[in-house]
Amino acid sequence: MSNEMMNKENWVLLFKEIGLDEATMIQWHKAFEARFPAGHQSFLEWLNIEENEIRHIRAL
Amino acid sequence: MFTIGQVAKKYTLSRSALIYYDTIGLLTPSGRSASNYRLYSENDLKKMDRIQLYRSAGLSLESIASLLEKENSDLNSTLENRLLTINGEIQKFRNQQKVILKILENESLERHSRVITKAIWVSMLRAAGLDDAGMENWHREFELTSPEAHQDFLESIGIDEDEIKAIRAM
């Protein structure tokens, strides 16, 4: 996956728009990491998040 | 002569098992003590040796009883039948083993795959608490705010053209 049009900020806005709060998003990353660690990585890369922050999110 | 307690200990069986063997006529002790306790002779113990041997081959008490009655006449066919049953069981376990390995393999493939499929994505959105209506809402918002990224995203999780069109038109 690669993408020029979506970034983390917009993704977070989108999730907030449909009613997900901060805590739910953190839970969501944890679940994503637990079940599909490699897919989580590629999703975060797709959002053009930089390496250090990806590491941080995956370690939540 | 041996008491029921001694026999039970020697064969690591319970007393009640020996009493049961007596009740069904599998192993009836040859003697009784003055106070009417069961007493087992050397011959009874030899019989018990055979019973235990056949038990360890997995034969039912019923087949053991008929084997002991008829003396070695039916032994081969009884054992052959038992062998067939065991082979069948082994085959069954092999099949279960295959199924388990397959499940584990899929799980591990999914875990290590960098490719996010539609199924993975749907299950992750459900994990975030979205039901079908929530997901539709999410697609609508996605389409509204970043239509190109929405298209790109749907392509990246392997959805075909027609379905993408339908989703984006929701």
gemmi code that builds the backbone of each chain (N, CA, C; Angstrom):
import gemmi

chains = {
    "A": [
        ("MET", (0.842, -1.199, 0.000), (0.000, 0.000, 0.000), (0.875, 1.246, 0.000)),
        ("SER", (0.552, 2.170, -0.835), (1.186, 3.471, -0.723), (0.135, 4.491, -1.095)),
        ("ASN", (0.310, 5.701, -0.627), (-0.779, 6.636, -0.829), (-0.313, 8.044, -0.602)),
        ("GLU", (-0.754, 8.903, -1.502), (-0.329, 10.305, -1.468), (-1.404, 11.175, -0.847)),
        ("MET", (-2.593, 10.609, -0.694), (-3.753, 11.461, -0.441), (-4.279, 11.392, 0.988)),
        ("MET", (-3.760, 10.446, 1.755), (-4.295, 10.302, 3.102), (-3.143, 10.369, 4.091)),
        ("ASN", (-3.359, 11.049, 5.176), (-2.336, 11.069, 6.215), (-2.983, 10.810, 7.573)),
        ("LYS", (-2.128, 10.777, 8.581), (-2.607, 10.412, 9.909), (-3.697, 11.378, 10.400)),
        ("GLU", (-3.457, 12.677, 10.214), (-4.406, 13.670, 10.726), (-5.800, 13.458, 10.126)),
        ("ASN", (-5.822, 13.271, 8.802), (-7.121, 13.074, 8.153), (-7.781, 11.772, 8.587)),
        ("TRP", (-6.943, 10.774, 8.782), (-7.482, 9.487, 9.215), (-8.122, 9.619, 10.593)),
        ("VAL", (-7.430, 10.321, 11.478), (-7.956, 10.511, 12.830), (-9.258, 11.315, 12.781)),
        ("LEU", (-9.271, 12.359, 11.938), (-10.502, 13.150, 11.777), (-11.673, 12.274, 11.321)),
        ("LEU", (-11.347, 11.401, 10.370), (-12.363, 10.501, 9.825), (-12.930, 9.595, 10.918)),
        ("PHE", (-12.036, 9.049, 11.708), (-12.478, 8.164, 12.794), (-13.288, 8.946, 13.828)),
        ("LYS", (-12.848, 10.187, 14.112), (-13.591, 10.995, 15.088), (-14.979, 11.309, 14.556)),
        ("GLU", (-15.015, 11.581, 13.248), (-16.276, 11.934, 12.596), (-17.333, 10.843, 12.782)),
        ("ILE", (-16.884, 9.583, 12.784), (-17.875, 8.504, 12.927), (-18.003, 8.073, 14.386)),
        ("GLY", (-17.429, 8.874, 15.284), (-17.739, 8.676, 16.695), (-16.731, 7.890, 17.508)),
        ("LEU", (-15.534, 7.628, 16.948), (-14.529, 6.922, 17.740), (-13.716, 7.934, 18.555)),
        ("ASP", (-13.595, 7.678, 19.848), (-12.797, 8.600, 20.658), (-11.354, 8.103, 20.774)),
        ("GLU", (-10.543, 8.917, 21.427), (-9.115, 8.633, 21.578), (-8.864, 7.236, 22.170)),
        ("ALA", (-9.589, 6.954, 23.253), (-9.377, 5.676, 23.950), (-9.705, 4.495, 23.040)),
        ("THR", (-10.791, 4.626, 22.275), (-11.170, 3.552, 21.358), (-10.100, 3.354, 20.295)),
        ("MET", (-9.522, 4.468, 19.835), (-8.485, 4.347, 18.802), (-7.241, 3.649, 19.333)),
        ("ILE", (-6.897, 3.954, 20.580), (-5.738, 3.278, 21.175), (-6.018, 1.776, 21.302)),
        ("GLN", (-7.227, 1.455, 21.783), (-7.654, 0.051, 21.867), (-7.569, -0.614, 20.509)),
        ("TRP", (-7.995, 0.149, 19.505), (-8.046, -0.371, 18.148), (-6.639, -0.718, 17.652)),
        ("HIS", (-5.678, 0.171, 17.915), (-4.290, -0.120, 17.520), (-3.768, -1.353, 18.239)),
        ("LYS", (-4.105, -1.474, 19.505), (-3.651, -2.647, 20.269), (-4.195, -3.928, 19.646)),
        ("ALA", (-5.485, -3.891, 19.312), (-6.109, -5.086, 18.727), (-5.504, -5.397, 17.355)),
        ("PHE", (-5.302, -4.361, 16.571), (-4.698, -4.507, 15.245), (-3.313, -5.144, 15.382)),
        ("GLU", (-2.542, -4.637, 16.322), (-1.185, -5.141, 16.544), (-1.209, -6.601, 16.991)),
        ("ALA", (-2.151, -6.901, 17.896), (-2.198, -8.269, 18.434), (-2.594, -9.262, 17.356)),
        ("ARG", (-3.528, -8.861, 16.494), (-4.056, -9.840, 15.542), (-3.338, -9.847, 14.208)),
        ("PHE", (-2.958, -8.687, 13.721), (-2.315, -8.624, 12.396), (-1.121, -7.681, 12.447)),
        ("PRO", (-0.061, -8.058, 13.177), (1.068, -7.139, 13.358), (1.660, -6.625, 12.038)),
        ("ALA", (1.813, -7.536, 11.062), (2.427, -7.098, 9.802), (1.484, -6.175, 9.027)),
        ("GLY", (0.191, -6.479, 9.085), (-0.794, -5.633, 8.423), (-0.869, -4.262, 9.083)),
        ("HIS", (-0.717, -4.222, 10.386), (-0.720, -2.964, 11.131), (0.424, -2.077, 10.638)),
        ("GLN", (1.593, -2.696, 10.538), (2.766, -1.969, 10.046), (2.487, -1.380, 8.660)),
        ("SER", (1.941, -2.195, 7.754), (1.782, -1.667, 6.398), (0.681, -0.612, 6.348)),
        ("PHE", (-0.320, -0.743, 7.216), (-1.354, 0.293, 7.285), (-0.756, 1.626, 7.753)),
        ("LEU", (0.089, 1.575, 8.780), (0.704, 2.801, 9.303), (1.637, 3.425, 8.263)),
        ("GLU", (2.314, 2.545, 7.504), (3.170, 3.053, 6.431), (2.334, 3.716, 5.340)),
        ("TRP", (1.167, 3.103, 5.093), (0.265, 3.659, 4.071), (-0.154, 5.087, 4.448)),
        ("LEU", (-0.262, 5.323, 5.753), (-0.623, 6.667, 6.220), (0.577, 7.614, 6.234)),
        ("ASN", (1.707, 7.127, 5.691), (2.933, 7.926, 5.658), (3.416, 8.360, 7.036)),
        ("ILE", (3.172, 7.535, 8.024), (3.666, 7.847, 9.361), (5.140, 7.452, 9.419)),
        ("GLU", (5.936, 8.297, 10.071), (7.363, 7.983, 10.054), (7.713, 6.857, 11.036)),
        ("GLU", (8.845, 6.245, 10.721), (9.288, 5.019, 11.370), (9.211, 5.047, 12.902)),
        ("ASN", (9.737, 6.150, 13.479), (9.755, 6.237, 14.939), (8.352, 6.219, 15.533)),
        ("GLU", (7.464, 6.958, 14.872), (6.105, 7.019, 15.397), (5.387, 5.681, 15.208)),
        ("ILE", (5.691, 5.012, 14.115), (5.111, 3.681, 13.893), (5.511, 2.759, 15.039)),
        ("ARG", (6.788, 2.804, 15.374), (7.276, 1.966, 16.470), (6.514, 2.285, 17.762)),
        ("HIS", (6.324, 3.589, 17.979), (5.617, 4.031, 19.178), (4.176, 3.525, 19.192)),
        ("ILE", (3.491, 3.657, 18.072), (2.080, 3.234, 18.000), (1.966, 1.718, 18.189)),
        ("ARG", (2.889, 0.989, 17.554), (2.802, -0.472, 17.643), (3.120, -0.968, 19.046)),
        ("ALA", (3.796, -0.142, 19.838), (4.166, -0.560, 21.198), (3.142, -0.101, 22.235)),
        ("LEU", (2.069, 0.525, 21.764), (1.043, 1.055, 22.690), (0.569, -0.005, 23.684)),
    ],
    "B": [
        ("MET", (-3.215, -68.326, 48.863), (-4.372, -67.541, 48.412), (-4.168, -66.066, 48.722)),
        ("PHE", (-4.779, -65.248, 47.906), (-4.614, -63.791, 48.058), (-5.959, -63.112, 48.331)),
        ("THR", (-5.902, -62.117, 49.192), (-7.135, -61.368, 49.469), (-7.390, -60.368, 48.332)),
        ("ILE", (-8.594, -59.842, 48.301), (-8.953, -58.889, 47.251), (-8.056, -57.644, 47.327)),
        ("GLY", (-7.704, -57.247, 48.569), (-6.824, -56.092, 48.748), (-5.453, -56.335, 48.134)),
        ("GLN", (-4.912, -57.542, 48.329), (-3.592, -57.866, 47.780), (-3.624, -57.873, 46.256)),
        ("VAL", (-4.696, -58.450, 45.706), (-4.813, -58.507, 44.245), (-4.965, -57.093, 43.672)),
        ("ALA", (-5.811, -56.306, 44.322), (-6.024, -54.932, 43.847), (-4.701, -54.177, 43.828)),
        ("LYS", (-3.916, -54.357, 44.863), (-2.643, -53.653, 44.955), (-1.679, -54.125, 43.862)),
        ("LYS", (-1.598, -55.461, 43.691), (-0.682, -56.039, 42.705), (-0.987, -55.516, 41.294)),
        ("TYR", (-2.265, -55.369, 40.974), (-2.630, -54.958, 39.603), (-3.023, -53.477, 39.516)),
        ("THR", (-2.763, -52.743, 40.583), (-3.217, -51.346, 40.692), (-4.626, -51.146, 40.123)),
        ("LEU", (-5.516, -51.908, 40.690), (-6.939, -51.819, 40.363), (-7.669, -51.470, 41.646)),
        ("SER", (-8.908, -50.985, 41.513), (-9.688, -50.766, 42.734), (-10.362, -52.072, 43.146)),
        ("ARG", (-10.688, -52.166, 44.437), (-11.445, -53.328, 44.903), (-12.756, -53.435, 44.154)),
        ("SER", (-13.386, -52.284, 43.928), (-14.703, -52.331, 43.277), (-14.588, -52.882, 41.854)),
        ("ALA", (-13.444, -52.625, 41.189), (-13.259, -53.185, 39.851), (-13.232, -54.716, 39.946)),
        ("LEU", (-12.508, -55.236, 40.934), (-12.418, -56.701, 41.090), (-13.784, -57.295, 41.433)),
        ("ILE", (-14.529, -56.579, 42.265), (-15.872, -57.062, 42.608), (-16.752, -57.076, 41.358)),
        ("TYR", (-16.570, -56.016, 40.528), (-17.323, -55.953, 39.285), (-16.950, -57.118, 38.361)),
        ("TYR", (-15.638, -57.406, 38.243), (-15.192, -58.540, 37.420), (-15.859, -59.822, 37.895)),
        ("ASP", (-16.004, -59.939, 39.219), (-16.653, -61.115, 39.801), (-18.127, -61.139, 39.400)),
        ("THR", (-18.779, -59.988, 39.555), (-20.217, -59.898, 39.260), (-20.533, -60.304, 37.827)),
        ("ILE", (-19.681, -59.847, 36.866), (-19.977, -60.167, 35.461), (-19.378, -61.514, 35.054)),
        ("GLY", (-18.771, -62.200, 36.000), (-18.268, -63.543, 35.718), (-16.952, -63.559, 34.977)),
        ("LEU", (-16.282, -62.413, 34.928), (-14.999, -62.351, 34.223), (-13.909, -63.022, 35.056)),
        ("LEU", (-13.874, -62.705, 36.322), (-12.873, -63.309, 37.207), (-13.525, -63.583, 38.567)),
        ("THR", (-13.890, -64.828, 38.754), (-14.510, -65.213, 40.018), (-13.463, -65.884, 40.902)),
        ("PRO", (-13.218, -65.330, 42.096), (-12.197, -65.922, 42.964), (-12.563, -67.362, 43.337)),
        ("SER", (-11.522, -68.225, 43.372), (-11.785, -69.650, 43.592), (-12.216, -69.958, 45.015)),
        ("GLY", (-11.833, -69.075, 45.956), (-12.130, -69.442, 47.347), (-12.764, -68.331, 48.150)),
        ("ARG", (-13.185, -68.694, 49.327), (-13.737, -67.733, 50.285), (-13.096, -68.031, 51.638)),
        ("SER", (-12.846, -67.001, 52.388), (-12.292, -67.202, 53.724), (-13.411, -67.631, 54.668)),
        ("ALA", (-13.038, -67.957, 55.918), (-14.019, -68.380, 56.915), (-15.084, -67.310, 57.092)),
        ("SER", (-14.653, -66.038, 56.997), (-15.644, -64.967, 57.155), (-16.190, -64.499, 55.804)),
        ("ASN", (-16.076, -65.371, 54.797), (-16.677, -65.168, 53.478), (-16.030, -64.048, 52.648)),
        ("TYR", (-14.761, -63.735, 52.912), (-14.052, -62.798, 52.044), (-13.532, -63.530, 50.814)),
        ("ARG", (-13.484, -62.791, 49.683), (-12.988, -63.400, 48.440), (-11.508, -63.774, 48.592)),
        ("LEU", (-11.142, -64.963, 48.088), (-9.736, -65.372, 48.068), (-9.358, -65.815, 46.658)),
        ("TYR", (-8.234, -65.269, 46.145), (-7.798, -65.562, 44.777), (-6.637, -66.548, 44.785)),
        ("SER", (-6.710, -67.553, 43.914), (-5.642, -68.565, 43.825), (-4.585, -68.111, 42.816)),
        ("GLU", (-3.492, -68.886, 42.724), (-2.451, -68.615, 41.720), (-3.052, -68.637, 40.315)),
        ("ASN", (-3.954, -69.590, 40.092), (-4.604, -69.684, 38.774), (-5.445, -68.445, 38.467)),
        ("ASP", (-6.140, -67.972, 39.517), (-6.922, -66.744, 39.325), (-6.002, -65.605, 38.891)),
        ("LEU", (-4.818, -65.545, 39.519), (-3.875, -64.468, 39.173), (-3.381, -64.623, 37.733)),
        ("LYS", (-3.187, -65.883, 37.292), (-2.771, -66.091, 35.895), (-3.843, -65.561, 34.950)),
        ("LYS", (-5.090, -65.816, 35.329), (-6.212, -65.318, 34.530), (-6.199, -63.779, 34.529)),
        ("MET", (-5.930, -63.235, 35.731), (-5.883, -61.782, 35.877), (-4.772, -61.190, 35.001)),
        ("ASP", (-3.633, -61.909, 34.889), (-2.543, -61.451, 34.008), (-3.053, -61.291, 32.569)),
        ("ARG", (-3.814, -62.284, 32.118), (-4.335, -62.219, 30.742), (-5.345, -61.085, 30.602)),
        ("ILE", (-6.204, -60.959, 31.633), (-7.189, -59.875, 31.579), (-6.473, -58.533, 31.427)),
        ("GLN", (-5.415, -58.364, 32.221), (-4.731, -57.078, 32.168), (-4.012, -56.863, 30.829)),
        ("LEU", (-3.445, -57.935, 30.314), (-2.795, -57.847, 29.005), (-3.806, -57.400, 27.941)),
        ("TYR", (-4.978, -58.045, 27.937), (-5.985, -57.691, 26.930), (-6.543, -56.280, 27.165)),
        ("ARG", (-6.654, -55.895, 28.443), (-7.108, -54.538, 28.751), (-6.135, -53.518, 28.158)),
        ("SER", (-4.831, -53.832, 28.319), (-3.846, -52.866, 27.825), (-3.832, -52.826, 26.300)),
        ("ALA", (-4.416, -53.866, 25.652), (-4.573, -53.809, 24.198), (-5.861, -53.094, 23.838)),
        ("GLY", (-6.608, -52.663, 24.862), (-7.804, -51.873, 24.613), (-9.055, -52.702, 24.368)),
        ("LEU", (-9.004, -54.038, 24.647), (-10.193, -54.858, 24.430), (-11.249, -54.573, 25.489)),
        ("SER", (-12.502, -54.710, 25.098), (-13.584, -54.499, 26.060), (-13.663, -55.698, 27.004)),
        ("LEU", (-14.224, -55.484, 28.204), (-14.368, -56.574, 29.171), (-15.182, -57.710, 28.565)),
        ("GLU", (-16.144, -57.326, 27.722), (-16.984, -58.317, 27.071), (-16.166, -59.241, 26.167)),
        ("SER", (-15.304, -58.643, 25.320), (-14.496, -59.514, 24.442), (-13.492, -60.315, 25.245)),
        ("ILE", (-12.988, -59.730, 26.342), (-12.036, -60.475, 27.166), (-12.731, -61.696, 27.772)),
        ("ALA", (-13.933, -61.486, 28.265), (-14.679, -62.594, 28.871), (-14.874, -63.729, 27.876)),
        ("SER", (-15.244, -63.368, 26.623), (-15.490, -64.453, 25.666), (-14.177, -65.102, 25.237)),
        ("LEU", (-13.081, -64.323, 25.230), (-11.765, -64.909, 24.917), (-11.369, -65.916, 25.983)),
        ("LEU", (-11.553, -65.538, 27.259), (-11.138, -66.413, 28.355), (-11.995, -67.668, 28.388)),
        ("GLU", (-13.266, -67.529, 28.011), (-14.170, -68.674, 28.000), (-13.736, -69.691, 26.967)),
        ("LYS", (-13.541, -69.192, 25.725), (-13.318, -70.119, 24.616), (-11.863, -70.535, 24.480)),
        ("GLU", (-10.991, -70.035, 25.386), (-9.560, -70.295, 25.216), (-9.154, -69.878, 23.810)),
        ("ASN", (-7.899, -69.698, 23.552), (-7.370, -69.021, 22.366), (-8.071, -69.126, 20.997)),
        ("SER", (-9.265, -69.725, 20.877), (-9.872, -69.898, 19.559), (-10.127, -68.569, 18.842)),
        ("ASP", (-10.644, -67.568, 19.607), (-11.052, -66.325, 18.962), (-10.004, -65.214, 19.075)),
        ("LEU", (-8.876, -65.549, 19.676), (-7.903, -64.499, 20.001), (-7.490, -63.692, 18.785)),
        ("ASN", (-7.085, -64.393, 17.706), (-6.587, -63.664, 16.550), (-7.622, -62.721, 15.951)),
        ("SER", (-8.831, -63.226, 15.785), (-9.821, -62.356, 15.135), (-10.197, -61.197, 16.052)),
        ("THR", (-10.238, -61.445, 17.373), (-10.537, -60.347, 18.301), (-9.455, -59.281, 18.224)),
        ("LEU", (-8.192, -59.724, 18.234), (-7.092, -58.765, 18.168), (-7.069, -58.046, 16.821)),
        ("GLU", (-7.377, -58.798, 15.750), (-7.399, -58.152, 14.438), (-8.470, -57.065, 14.376)),
        ("ASN", (-9.626, -57.367, 14.961), (-10.681, -56.354, 14.998), (-10.232, -55.117, 15.761)),
        ("ARG", (-9.579, -55.381, 16.886), (-9.098, -54.270, 17.717), (-8.096, -53.435, 16.916)),
        ("LEU", (-7.226, -54.146, 16.180), (-6.226, -53.450, 15.369), (-6.895, -52.558, 14.322)),
        ("LEU", (-7.953, -53.082, 13.702), (-8.680, -52.285, 12.712), (-9.253, -51.025, 13.358)),
        ("THR", (-9.833, -51.201, 14.553), (-10.399, -50.042, 15.247), (-9.310, -49.011, 15.532)),
        ("ILE", (-8.161, -49.516, 16.015), (-7.048, -48.598, 16.319), (-6.603, -47.864, 15.059)),
        ("ASN", (-6.473, -48.611, 13.963), (-6.061, -47.954, 12.711), (-7.041, -46.870, 12.312)),
        ("GLY", (-8.332, -47.163, 12.499), (-9.354, -46.171, 12.190), (-9.203, -44.933, 13.052)),
        ("GLU", (-8.953, -45.154, 14.347), (-8.768, -44.035, 15.275), (-7.552, -43.195, 14.870)),
        ("ILE", (-6.463, -43.902, 14.525), (-5.240, -43.192, 14.126), (-5.512, -42.328, 12.902)),
        ("GLN", (-6.258, -42.884, 11.938), (-6.593, -42.125, 10.737), (-7.390, -40.876, 11.107)),
        ("LYS", (-8.320, -41.059, 12.050), (-9.157, -39.943, 12.484), (-8.279, -38.843, 13.107)),
        ("PHE", (-7.339, -39.276, 13.962), (-6.446, -38.305, 14.609), (-5.553, -37.604, 13.571)),
        ("ARG", (-5.073, -38.387, 12.577), (-4.256, -37.786, 11.522), (-5.016, -36.674, 10.819)),
        ("ASN", (-6.306, -36.965, 10.518), (-7.109, -35.956, 9.834), (-7.283, -34.717, 10.704)),
        ("GLN", (-7.522, -34.935, 12.006), (-7.677, -33.795, 12.912), (-6.369, -32.998, 12.961)),
        ("GLN", (-5.255, -33.732, 12.970), (-3.940, -33.097, 12.992), (-3.763, -32.197, 11.762)),
        ("LYS", (-4.176, -32.727, 10.599), (-4.061, -31.944, 9.370), (-4.874, -30.664, 9.455)),
        ("VAL", (-6.118, -30.811, 9.939), (-6.992, -29.643, 10.042), (-6.371, -28.597, 10.969)),
        ("ILE", (-5.861, -29.073, 12.118), (-5.256, -28.142, 13.086), (-4.058, -27.417, 12.471)),
        ("LEU", (-3.195, -28.193, 11.788), (-2.017, -27.573, 11.174), (-2.429, -26.519, 10.158)),
        ("LYS", (-3.489, -26.842, 9.418), (-3.966, -25.916, 8.394), (-4.454, -24.610, 9.038)),
        ("ILE", (-5.229, -24.765, 10.118), (-5.733, -23.574, 10.813), (-4.572, -22.730, 11.332)),
        ("LEU", (-3.605, -23.419, 11.997), (-2.467, -22.696, 12.556), (-1.676, -21.988, 11.463)),
        ("GLU", (-1.522, -22.682, 10.320), (-0.778, -22.117, 9.205), (-1.443, -20.845, 8.695)),
        ("ASN", (-2.770, -20.923, 8.501), (-3.510, -19.746, 8.030), (-3.352, -18.584, 8.987)),
        ("GLU", (-3.505, -18.911, 10.273), (-3.410, -17.887, 11.295), (-2.058, -17.190, 11.213)),
        ("SER", (-1.011, -18.024, 11.070), (0.323, -17.458, 11.063), (0.576, -16.679, 9.782)),
        ("LEU", (0.010, -17.173, 8.651), (0.136, -16.419, 7.401), (-0.493, -15.042, 7.557)),
        ("GLU", (-1.712, -15.029, 8.138), (-2.411, -13.767, 8.325), (-1.608, -12.831, 9.218)),
        ("ARG", (-1.075, -13.402, 10.293), (-0.317, -12.582, 11.239), (0.896, -11.954, 10.577)),
        ("HIS", (1.512, -12.719, 9.666), (2.765, -12.227, 9.110), (2.612, -11.566, 7.756)),
        ("SER", (1.372, -11.532, 7.285), (1.171, -10.926, 5.981), (1.055, -9.413, 6.105)),
        ("ARG", (1.742, -8.724, 5.211), (1.632, -7.266, 5.184), (0.427, -6.838, 4.350)),
        ("VAL", (-0.167, -7.826, 3.677), (-1.320, -7.501, 2.848), (-2.575, -7.509, 3.711)),
        ("ILE", (-3.260, -6.373, 3.729), (-4.510, -6.290, 4.479), (-5.654, -6.606, 3.537)),
        ("THR", (-6.396, -7.638, 3.856), (-7.533, -8.016, 3.013), (-8.795, -7.343, 3.529)),
        ("LYS", (-9.838, -7.457, 2.702), (-11.118, -6.882, 3.109), (-11.583, -7.526, 4.419)),
        ("ALA", (-11.414, -8.844, 4.503), (-11.875, -9.551, 5.710), (-11.156, -9.037, 6.952)),
        ("ILE", (-9.839, -8.830, 6.827), (-9.073, -8.307, 7.958), (-9.586, -6.922, 8.319)),
        ("TRP", (-9.788, -6.119, 7.294), (-10.215, -4.753, 7.567), (-11.583, -4.720, 8.246)),
        ("VAL", (-12.512, -5.509, 7.721), (-13.847, -5.551, 8.326), (-13.738, -5.987, 9.783)),
        ("SER", (-12.913, -7.015, 10.048), (-12.829, -7.477, 11.431), (-12.175, -6.416, 12.323)),
        ("MET", (-11.261, -5.602, 11.752), (-10.650, -4.539, 12.549), (-11.634, -3.392, 12.814)),
        ("LEU", (-12.493, -3.115, 11.835), (-13.498, -2.069, 12.076), (-14.513, -2.535, 13.113)),
        ("ARG", (-14.829, -3.828, 13.064), (-15.726, -4.362, 14.086), (-15.061, -4.260, 15.461)),
        ("ALA", (-13.755, -4.519, 15.490), (-13.028, -4.423, 16.762), (-13.090, -3.004, 17.317)),
        ("ALA", (-13.228, -2.027, 16.421), (-13.339, -0.638, 16.874), (-14.769, -0.324, 17.298)),
        ("GLY", (-15.637, -1.322, 17.211), (-17.004, -1.145, 17.692), (-17.986, -0.718, 16.612)),
        ("LEU", (-17.547, -0.765, 15.348), (-18.466, -0.347, 14.287), (-19.357, -1.511, 13.847)),
        ("ASP", (-20.646, -1.274, 13.750), (-21.530, -2.273, 13.152), (-21.682, -1.924, 11.668)),
        ("ASP", (-22.558, -2.638, 10.963), (-22.716, -2.406, 9.523), (-23.043, -0.942, 9.225)),
        ("ALA", (-23.950, -0.379, 10.024), (-24.330, 1.021, 9.801), (-23.129, 1.941, 10.037)),
        ("GLY", (-22.343, 1.639, 11.074), (-21.154, 2.434, 11.375), (-20.153, 2.381, 10.231)),
        ("MET", (-20.015, 1.204, 9.629), (-19.065, 1.058, 8.513), (-19.527, 1.836, 7.293)),
        ("GLU", (-20.832, 1.783, 7.046), (-21.358, 2.563, 5.918), (-21.093, 4.047, 6.141)),
        ("ASN", (-21.339, 4.460, 7.342), (-21.102, 5.845, 7.727), (-19.637, 6.226, 7.491)),
        ("TRP", (-18.749, 5.301, 7.889), (-17.324, 5.524, 7.715), (-16.974, 5.692, 6.234)),
        ("HIS", (-17.531, 4.813, 5.376), (-17.271, 4.934, 3.932), (-17.782, 6.265, 3.397)),
        ("ARG", (-18.961, 6.662, 3.860), (-19.522, 7.931, 3.369), (-18.612, 9.107, 3.739)),
        ("GLU", (-18.160, 9.114, 4.994), (-17.262, 10.181, 5.454), (-15.947, 10.165, 4.683)),
        ("PHE", (-15.441, 8.935, 4.497), (-14.180, 8.748, 3.774), (-14.328, 9.325, 2.367)),
        ("GLU", (-15.441, 8.987, 1.713), (-15.701, 9.427, 0.354), (-15.830, 10.960, 0.292)),
        ("LEU", (-16.496, 11.490, 1.301), (-16.754, 12.924, 1.359), (-15.465, 13.711, 1.559)),
        ("THR", (-14.617, 13.227, 2.481), (-13.434, 14.015, 2.831), (-12.255, 13.735, 1.914)),
        ("SER", (-12.055, 12.477, 1.488), (-10.885, 12.168, 0.649), (-11.234, 11.092, -0.367)),
        ("PRO", (-11.993, 11.469, -1.409), (-12.453, 10.470, -2.381), (-11.324, 9.661, -3.021)),
        ("GLU", (-10.204, 10.329, -3.359), (-9.118, 9.593, -4.028), (-8.468, 8.588, -3.094)),
        ("ALA", (-8.280, 9.030, -1.855), (-7.695, 8.118, -0.874), (-8.639, 6.947, -0.621)),
        ("HIS", (-9.916, 7.202, -0.663), (-10.911, 6.149, -0.472), (-10.758, 5.095, -1.569)),
        ("GLN", (-10.687, 5.575, -2.817), (-10.473, 4.672, -3.949), (-9.185, 3.861, -3.752)),
        ("ASP", (-8.123, 4.555, -3.427), (-6.821, 3.909, -3.246), (-6.894, 2.864, -2.133)),
        ("PHE", (-7.565, 3.262, -1.062), (-7.675, 2.349, 0.071), (-8.438, 1.085, -0.319)),
        ("LEU", (-9.585, 1.269, -1.004), (-10.397, 0.108, -1.392), (-9.633, -0.811, -2.346)),
        ("GLU", (-8.862, -0.203, -3.249), (-8.037, -1.021, -4.158), (-6.998, -1.796, -3.370)),
        ("SER", (-6.418, -1.148, -2.386), (-5.307, -1.778, -1.661), (-5.765, -2.972, -0.842)),
        ("ILE", (-7.036, -3.019, -0.454), (-7.471, -4.211, 0.272), (-8.143, -5.226, -0.663)),
        ("GLY", (-7.913, -5.028, -1.976), (-8.254, -6.069, -2.939), (-9.715, -6.148, -3.351)),
        ("ILE", (-10.437, -5.053, -3.204), (-11.846, -5.066, -3.616), (-11.939, -4.782, -5.116)),
        ("ASP", (-12.827, -5.501, -5.831), (-12.871, -5.317, -7.288), (-13.645, -4.050, -7.668)),
        ("GLU", (-13.440, -3.678, -8.922), (-13.916, -2.395, -9.447), (-15.398, -2.137, -9.184)),
        ("ASP", (-16.233, -3.149, -9.509), (-17.680, -2.968, -9.357), (-18.071, -2.691, -7.910)),
        ("GLU", (-17.455, -3.468, -6.999), (-17.796, -3.290, -5.599), (-17.319, -1.921, -5.102)),
        ("ILE", (-16.135, -1.511, -5.589), (-15.624, -0.188, -5.199), (-16.621, 0.886, -5.614)),
        ("LYS", (-17.129, 0.755, -6.839), (-18.102, 1.733, -7.327), (-19.323, 1.776, -6.404)),
        ("ALA", (-19.797, 0.589, -6.049), (-20.981, 0.503, -5.197), (-20.722, 1.128, -3.829)),
        ("ILE", (-19.537, 0.831, -3.270), (-19.220, 1.363, -1.935), (-19.110, 2.892, -1.974)),
        ("ARG", (-18.443, 3.403, -3.017), (-18.245, 4.855, -3.081), (-19.531, 5.597, -3.365)),
        ("ALA", (-20.533, 4.889, -3.902), (-21.801, 5.544, -4.228), (-22.799, 5.456, -3.075)),
        ("MET", (-22.376, 4.856, -1.962), (-23.307, 4.642, -0.853), (-23.899, 5.948, -0.323)),
    ],
}
model = gemmi.Model(1)
for chain_id, residues in chains.items():
    chain = gemmi.Chain(chain_id)
    for i, (resn, *xyz) in enumerate(residues, 1):
        res = gemmi.Residue()
        res.name, res.seqid = resn, gemmi.SeqId(i, " ")
        for name, pos in zip(("N", "CA", "C"), xyz):
            atom = gemmi.Atom()
            atom.name, atom.element = name, gemmi.Element(name[0])
            atom.pos, atom.b_iso = gemmi.Position(*pos), 0.0
            res.add_atom(atom)
        chain.add_residue(res)
    model.add_chain(chain)
structure = gemmi.Structure()
structure.add_model(model)
structure.setup_entities()
